[in-house]
Amino acid sequence: MLSSEEKLEMYHKMFLIRRFEERVDEFFMEGKIWGTCHLYIGEEAIAVGACAALRPDDYITSTHRGHGHCIAKGADVNRMMAELMARDTGYCHGVGGSMHIADVEKGNLGANGVGGGGLPIAMGRAWDVSCKITEKW
Ligand SMILES: Cc1ncc(C[n+]2csc(CCOP(=O)(O)OP(=O)(O)O)c2C)c(N)n1
């Protein structure tokens, strides 16, 4: 059962995703976004609901439409927007853009433009984690 505080936090994250994407749309039309991007408008509850069931030390991968996943897993929206604007202060120092934002400290292994491309990334992380466990045996 979710508490009122938890529900409010989830609503806040959904609202933040929506406002972030509306600003991205505006900046895109003004030519301020480098490359292309795929908006998460209308899907806010999916990322927020899924990530609410995760622990902070759980990992996610993402897709070509990943802004909502980033925000739901706790990314800093200023660093995200900086990335979309190709600034050095962005998550990938401005060279990755919308489809390559990763926030490993928060457990987000990153977006990517390849359909199904998150699976090998997740496999790699699972391999790494399991090796760290078994090497202690
Ligand atoms: C391996 C691969 N094949 C084809 C594409 C081209 N492609 C980009 S988005 C897309 C459709 C994705 O549809 P869906 O997963 O339903 O996501 P949506 O964009 O509708 O949210 C395709 C086929 C790709 N990125 N990667």
Ligand as a Chemical Component Dictionary entry (heavy atoms), coordinates in Angstrom:
data_LIG
# 
_chem_comp.id                   LIG 
_chem_comp.type                 NON-POLYMER 
_chem_comp.pdbx_formal_charge   1 
_chem_comp.three_letter_code    LIG 
# 
loop_
_chem_comp_atom.comp_id 
_chem_comp_atom.atom_id 
_chem_comp_atom.alt_atom_id 
_chem_comp_atom.type_symbol 
_chem_comp_atom.charge 
_chem_comp_atom.model_Cartn_x 
_chem_comp_atom.model_Cartn_y 
_chem_comp_atom.model_Cartn_z 
_chem_comp_atom.pdbx_ordinal 
LIG C1  C1  C 0 17.233 -2.719 -34.621 1  
LIG C2  C2  C 0 16.417 -1.532 -35.095 2  
LIG N1  N1  N 0 15.568 -1.678 -36.128 3  
LIG C3  C3  C 0 14.835 -0.635 -36.553 4  
LIG C4  C4  C 0 14.950 0.585  -35.951 5  
LIG C5  C5  C 0 14.152 1.778  -36.458 6  
LIG N2  N2  N 1 13.154 2.199  -35.495 7  
LIG C6  C6  C 0 13.320 3.301  -34.730 8  
LIG S1  S1  S 0 12.020 3.593  -33.726 9  
LIG C7  C7  C 0 11.200 2.244  -34.342 10 
LIG C8  C8  C 0 9.815  1.917  -33.841 11 
LIG C9  C9  C 0 9.803  1.630  -32.383 12 
LIG O1  O1  O 0 8.478  1.337  -31.986 13 
LIG P1  P1  P 0 8.166  1.097  -30.466 14 
LIG O2  O2  O 0 9.194  0.186  -29.851 15 
LIG O3  O3  O 0 6.748  0.700  -30.384 16 
LIG O4  O4  O 0 8.410  2.516  -29.795 17 
LIG P2  P2  P 0 7.692  3.908  -30.041 18 
LIG O5  O5  O 0 8.665  4.749  -30.847 19 
LIG O6  O6  O 0 6.383  3.692  -30.768 20 
LIG O7  O7  O 0 7.519  4.487  -28.673 21 
LIG C10 C10 C 0 11.943 1.583  -35.308 22 
LIG C11 C11 C 0 11.489 0.367  -36.027 23 
LIG C12 C12 C 0 15.856 0.705  -34.865 24 
LIG N3  N3  N 0 16.017 1.851  -34.197 25 
LIG N4  N4  N 0 16.568 -0.362 -34.447 26 
# 
loop_
_chem_comp_bond.comp_id 
_chem_comp_bond.atom_id_1 
_chem_comp_bond.atom_id_2 
_chem_comp_bond.value_order 
_chem_comp_bond.pdbx_ordinal 
LIG C1  C2  SING 1  
LIG C2  N1  SING 2  
LIG C2  N4  DOUB 3  
LIG N1  C3  DOUB 4  
LIG C3  C4  SING 5  
LIG C4  C5  SING 6  
LIG C4  C12 DOUB 7  
LIG C5  N2  SING 8  
LIG N2  C6  DOUB 9  
LIG N2  C10 SING 10 
LIG C6  S1  SING 11 
LIG S1  C7  SING 12 
LIG C7  C8  SING 13 
LIG C7  C10 DOUB 14 
LIG C8  C9  SING 15 
LIG C9  O1  SING 16 
LIG O1  P1  SING 17 
LIG P1  O2  DOUB 18 
LIG P1  O3  SING 19 
LIG P1  O4  SING 20 
LIG O4  P2  SING 21 
LIG P2  O5  DOUB 22 
LIG P2  O6  SING 23 
LIG P2  O7  SING 24 
LIG C10 C11 SING 25 
LIG C12 N3  SING 26 
LIG C12 N4  SING 27 
# 
